[in-house]
Amino acid sequence: MNSPLPTDHLGSELTERVRDRVTELDPVLVQVRRDLHSHPELSWQETRTTDVVCEHLARAGVRHRRLPGTGVIADVGAAEPTRRVALRADLDALPIQDRTGLEYASTIDGVAHGCGHDVHTTVVLGAGLALAHVQDELEAQGRAVRLLFQPAEERVPGGAHHMMEHGALDGVDEIFAVHCDPSIDVGEVGLATGPITSACDALTVNLHGKGGHTSRPHLTQDLVYALGKIVADVPAALSRRLDPRSGVVLVWGTVHAGNAQNVIPASGSASGTIRVLDVEAWRDLGERVEKIVQEVAAPYDVSVQTEYVRGVPPVVNQAASVLALSRAASSALGPAAVVPTRQSLGGEDFSWYLGDVPGAMARLGTRTPGGTTYELHQGDLVVDERAIGHGATLLAGAALYHGAGDATSPIR
């Protein structure tokens, strides 16, 4: 299914019609995004979000199927295509408080779209609805575009495996996605070939020992002191056991032990994430970390249980797929729209799809020029909503690009 389609005069016309349709849909897409932002749902609980997506797909006559639990797979174009491209979005929100102060702020206490998944969902929905506008032409050309609305990107392990188990990549030749980037101006798209995110794993260390009175630590195993040594010394030891070029970083997010200032507790725990830039270093990282934890804890005679959960490998963008996104961005937003981007320590389970098919993720600019630079995973994240139309046009254009593996093929 990988042979490129021949170029003809209909290609550029098709792209223009899709672009015009995104413009027509823009007010609707903004309202969809605001609705999703007001009603965020946590991983594996995205029932209402799934309902909203299905409602709009059904209204446009787009073939789709709802997956068990949450998530949607939809198809536009030929039923038995010569070439099929997938566009992926993620549905879930974060367990954080919305602090935007917007009129459409989250109505769910302690849950907010602080990573921009409401934008991602709306972008892919917009691209799909625009492509459905040229359904007949896509069928005539043997093209198809699959829309993947994935649950639970924020969980480890994430929902990508759930999607693939239900056929998300069946017959797919290439896959694209966007991720909001509040450090890039709206109207710009950050692109790079090769790894653009890091691997990300989860680590929990549970300690148990003999507790007692703080006046007699010598009669206990002083679990809090042992836990403090693990929190401080394990990251330090990692920096000396691994090649520093691999970019391994262990950061603790929670540390818990005890309830009284004069009582040495009998149990405690610390949990955090380990991020690594190099995929080779990532492969056996779990065994190394568990060994270091045991070595650091050994002098204190506490019982140690280490839970190491492999999360995601790095997102590695393929050159031909980056070219498709670059051509689409330049065509839709202008030649200055494409800006370079660097590999980050963030994790993204889009990487699992790229283990099976080629593809790329673009960083979608969401910052108002001259405005505030926000951070992801924060409750005050505000995006410039012009990014929605830009993202939909970008992904639709990349889907219509027919030169996978062929750097000379034009955007159509």
C-alpha positions in Angstrom: 0.0 0.0 0.0 3.0 2.3 0.0 3.2 3.3 -3.7 2.5 7.0 -4.1 -0.4 8.2 -6.2 0.1 10.0 -9.5 0.0 13.8 -9.4 -2.9 15.4 -11.3 -4.6 18.8 -11.5 -7.2 17.7 -8.9 -4.6 17.5 -6.1 -4.1 21.3 -5.5 -7.8 21.9 -6.0 -8.6 19.3 -3.4 -6.2 20.8 -0.9 -7.7 24.3 -1.4 -11.3 23.0 -0.9 -10.3 21.3 2.3 -8.6 24.4 3.6 -11.6 26.5 2.7 -13.8 24.1 4.6 -11.7 24.3 7.7 -12.1 28.1 7.6 -15.9 27.7 7.3 -15.9 25.3 10.3 -13.7 27.4 12.5 -16.5 29.0 14.6 -17.9 25.5 15.2 -14.5 24.1 16.1 -13.9 26.9 18.6 -17.2 26.1 20.3 -16.4 22.4 20.4 -13.0 23.1 22.0 -14.6 25.4 24.6 -17.2 22.7 25.4 -14.5 20.1 25.9 -12.5 22.5 28.0 -15.5 23.1 30.3 -16.1 19.4 30.7 -12.7 17.7 31.1 -12.5 14.0 31.9 -9.6 12.0 33.3 -7.9 9.0 31.6 -10.3 6.1 30.8 -13.2 8.3 31.9 -13.6 10.3 28.7 -17.3 9.2 28.2 -18.8 12.6 27.5 -15.8 13.6 25.3 -16.3 10.5 23.3 -20.0 11.3 22.9 -19.2 14.7 21.6 -16.8 13.4 19.0 -19.2 10.7 17.9 -22.1 13.2 17.6 -20.1 15.5 15.2 -18.8 12.6 13.2 -22.3 11.1 12.8 -23.8 14.5 11.8 -21.2 14.7 9.0 -21.8 11.1 7.9 -18.3 10.0 8.8 -17.9 6.2 9.3 -16.9 5.6 12.9 -16.9 3.1 15.7 -16.8 3.7 19.4 -14.4 1.5 21.2 -15.2 -0.4 24.5 -15.0 2.1 27.2 -13.8 5.3 25.5 -12.1 6.2 22.3 -13.2 6.4 18.6 -11.8 5.2 15.3 -13.2 6.9 12.2 -12.5 6.6 8.5 -12.9 9.1 5.7 -12.5 8.3 2.0 -12.2 4.9 0.2 -13.2 1.8 2.0 -10.4 -0.2 0.3 -7.8 2.5 -0.3 -4.5 2.5 -2.2 -3.1 4.6 0.7 -4.4 5.3 4.2 -3.0 8.0 6.5 -4.0 8.3 10.2 -4.4 11.4 12.3 -4.3 10.9 16.1 -5.7 12.9 19.0 -5.9 12.3 22.7 -9.0 12.9 24.8 -8.0 13.0 28.5 -7.5 15.8 30.9 -5.3 16.1 34.0 -6.1 16.0 37.7 -5.3 19.7 38.3 -7.3 22.7 39.1 -8.3 25.1 36.3 -6.9 28.6 37.1 -7.5 30.2 33.7 -10.4 32.4 34.8 -11.9 32.0 31.4 -15.7 32.0 30.9 -15.4 28.4 29.6 -13.1 27.3 32.4 -13.5 23.7 33.7 -16.7 23.0 35.6 -15.2 19.9 37.1 -13.3 20.5 40.4 -9.7 19.3 40.3 -9.8 18.4 36.6 -8.5 20.6 33.7 -7.2 20.4 30.2 -3.7 21.7 31.2 -2.0 19.9 28.3 -4.1 21.0 25.4 -5.8 17.7 24.6 -9.1 19.6 24.1 -7.3 21.4 21.3 -5.8 18.2 19.9 -9.2 16.5 19.8 -10.8 19.5 18.1 -7.9 19.8 15.5 -8.3 16.1 14.4 -12.1 16.4 14.4 -11.8 19.6 12.3 -9.4 17.9 9.8 -11.7 14.9 9.5 -14.9 17.0 9.0 -13.1 19.0 6.3 -11.8 15.9 4.6 -15.4 14.5 4.7 -16.4 17.4 2.6 -14.4 15.9 -0.3 -15.3 12.3 0.4 -16.2 11.5 -3.2 -12.9 12.8 -4.5 -11.0 10.8 -1.9 -12.9 7.7 -3.0 -12.2 8.3 -6.6 -8.5 8.6 -5.9 -8.3 5.6 -3.7 -7.3 7.7 -0.6 -8.4 7.2 3.0 -7.8 9.1 6.2 -8.3 7.4 9.6 -9.1 9.5 12.6 -7.9 8.2 16.0 -9.4 9.7 19.2 -7.4 8.0 21.9 -8.1 7.8 25.6 -5.6 7.9 28.5 -2.5 9.5 27.0 -1.7 10.8 30.5 -1.6 7.4 32.1 1.4 4.9 32.2 0.9 2.7 30.3 -1.3 4.9 28.0 -4.2 4.3 25.7 -2.2 3.9 22.5 -2.0 0.1 23.1 -5.8 0.1 23.6 -6.3 1.7 20.2 -3.9 -0.6 18.4 -5.5 -3.7 19.9 -8.7 -2.5 18.3 -7.2 -2.1 14.8 -6.2 1.5 14.8 -3.2 0.9 12.6 -4.7 -1.8 10.4 -3.9 -0.8 6.8 -2.3 2.5 7.9 0.8 3.6 5.9 1.6 6.8 7.9 0.5 8.6 11.0 0.5 12.3 12.1 -0.3 14.2 15.3 0.1 17.6 16.8 0.9 18.7 20.3 0.3 22.2 21.7 3.4 24.2 22.3 2.9 27.4 24.4 6.5 28.5 23.7 5.8 28.8 20.0 3.7 31.6 18.5 0.3 30.8 16.9 0.7 30.5 13.2 4.0 28.6 13.6 4.8 24.9 13.6 7.8 23.3 15.3 9.3 20.5 13.4 12.4 18.3 13.6 13.5 15.0 12.2 14.5 12.3 14.7 13.6 12.1 18.4 11.6 15.0 19.7 10.5 13.7 23.1 12.1 11.4 25.7 11.3 8.0 27.1 9.3 8.3 30.3 8.9 5.6 33.0 7.3 5.6 36.4 9.1 4.6 39.6 7.7 3.9 43.1 9.8 2.8 46.0 8.0 1.4 49.1 9.9 1.0 52.4 9.0 -1.0 55.4 10.8 -1.4 58.7 10.6 -1.3 62.5 9.2 2.0 63.7 9.4 3.6 67.1 10.0 6.7 69.1 12.2 9.5 67.6 14.1 9.6 70.9 15.4 6.1 70.3 16.3 5.8 66.5 18.9 3.2 67.3 16.1 0.8 68.3 14.4 1.3 65.0 15.3 1.2 61.3 14.7 4.9 61.0 12.7 4.6 57.8 12.4 8.3 57.2 16.2 8.7 57.1 16.5 5.8 54.7 13.8 7.2 52.5 15.6 10.6 52.5 18.8 8.8 51.4 17.0 7.1 48.5 15.4 10.4 47.4 18.7 12.2 47.4 21.2 9.5 46.4 19.5 7.4 43.7 19.3 10.3 41.2 23.0 11.1 42.0 24.1 7.5 41.6 22.2 7.3 38.2 24.2 10.3 36.9 27.4 8.4 37.6 26.3 4.9 36.4 25.1 6.0 32.9 26.6 7.9 30.0 25.6 11.5 30.7 24.9 11.9 26.9 21.9 9.6 27.5 20.1 12.4 29.3 18.7 10.3 32.2 16.8 12.4 34.8 14.9 11.0 37.9 12.6 13.5 39.5 10.5 12.6 42.5 6.9 13.8 42.5 5.6 12.4 45.9 7.3 11.4 49.2 5.2 10.1 52.0 6.1 8.8 55.5 4.6 9.2 58.9 1.9 11.3 60.6 3.5 12.5 63.8 6.7 14.5 64.5 7.8 12.2 67.3 7.1 8.9 65.7 9.4 7.0 63.4 6.9 5.3 60.9 7.0 1.7 59.8 6.4 2.5 56.2 6.9 5.1 53.6 7.2 5.6 49.8 8.5 7.9 47.1 7.4 8.0 43.5 8.5 9.9 40.4 9.4 9.7 36.8 12.5 8.8 35.0 13.1 10.4 31.6 15.8 9.5 29.2 16.7 10.9 25.8 18.5 7.9 24.4 16.4 4.9 23.4 19.3 2.4 23.9 19.9 3.6 27.5 16.2 3.2 28.1 16.0 -0.5 27.2 17.6 -1.9 30.4 17.2 1.2 32.6 14.7 -0.5 34.9 17.1 -3.2 36.1 19.8 -0.6 36.7 17.5 1.6 38.8 16.3 -1.3 40.9 19.9 -2.3 41.6 20.8 1.2 42.7 17.8 1.5 45.0 18.7 -1.7 46.7 22.3 -0.6 47.2 21.4 2.8 48.6 18.9 1.3 51.1 21.1 -1.7 52.2 23.0 0.1 55.1 19.7 0.9 56.8 18.3 -2.6 56.9 14.8 -1.7 55.7 12.6 -3.8 53.4 12.5 -2.3 49.9 10.0 -3.0 47.1 10.6 -1.2 43.8 7.8 -0.8 41.3 9.2 0.2 37.9 6.7 0.7 35.1 8.0 1.2 31.6 6.0 4.0 30.1 6.8 5.2 26.6 9.9 5.3 24.3 10.8 8.6 22.6 8.8 10.0 19.7 11.1 9.6 16.7 9.9 11.6 13.6 10.6 10.2 10.2 12.2 12.5 7.7 9.6 11.9 4.9 6.7 12.5 7.4 8.3 15.7 8.6 8.6 16.8 5.0 4.8 16.3 4.5 4.1 18.4 7.6 6.6 21.0 6.5 5.0 21.3 3.0 1.5 21.4 4.5 2.5 24.1 7.0 4.3 26.2 4.4 1.4 25.9 2.0 -1.3 26.8 4.5 0.5 29.3 6.8 3.3 30.6 4.7 7.0 29.8 4.2 8.0 31.3 7.6 5.6 29.1 9.5 8.0 26.2 10.1 10.4 26.7 13.0 13.0 24.4 14.4 12.2 22.6 17.7 14.4 20.7 20.1 14.1 17.3 21.8 12.3 17.6 25.1 12.2 15.5 28.3 8.4 15.2 27.9 6.9 11.8 27.3 4.2 11.0 24.7 2.6 7.6 23.9 2.3 8.6 20.3 5.7 6.9 20.2 4.0 3.5 20.3 2.3 4.1 17.0 5.6 5.1 15.4 7.0 1.7 16.4 4.6 0.1 13.8 4.3 2.7 11.1 6.2 5.8 10.0 5.0 9.2 10.9 5.7 12.5 12.8 4.4 14.8 15.5 4.3 18.6 15.0 4.5 21.1 17.8 1.6 23.5 17.2 2.2 27.1 18.3 -0.5 28.3 20.7 1.1 31.5 22.1 -0.3 34.8 21.2 2.6 36.8 19.7 3.9 39.1 22.4 1.7 37.4 25.0 2.4 35.2 28.0 4.4 32.0 27.6 2.5 29.4 29.6 3.7 26.0 30.7 2.0 22.7 29.9 0.5 20.6 32.8 -0.4 23.8 34.6 -3.9 24.9 35.5 -3.4 28.4 34.0 -2.7 27.2 30.4 -4.4 29.5 27.9 -4.1 28.9 24.2 -4.7 31.2 21.3 -7.7 29.6 19.6 -6.5 30.5 16.1 -4.3 27.4 16.6 -7.3 25.2 16.1 -7.9 26.1 12.5 -4.1 26.1 11.8 -3.8 22.6 13.3 -6.7 21.2 11.4 -5.4 22.6 8.1 -1.9 21.3 8.9 -3.1 17.7 9.5 -5.5 17.7 6.6 -2.8 18.9 4.3 -0.3 16.3 5.6 -2.9 13.6 5.0 -3.3 14.7 1.4 0.4 14.7 0.8 1.1 11.6 -1.2 4.8 11.3 -1.2 5.6 9.1 1.8 9.2 8.1 1.4 9.5 10.3 -1.7 11.1 13.7 -0.9 10.3 15.1 -4.4 6.5 14.6 -4.3 4.5 17.9 -3.9 1.7 18.7 -1.5 -1.5 18.0 -3.3 
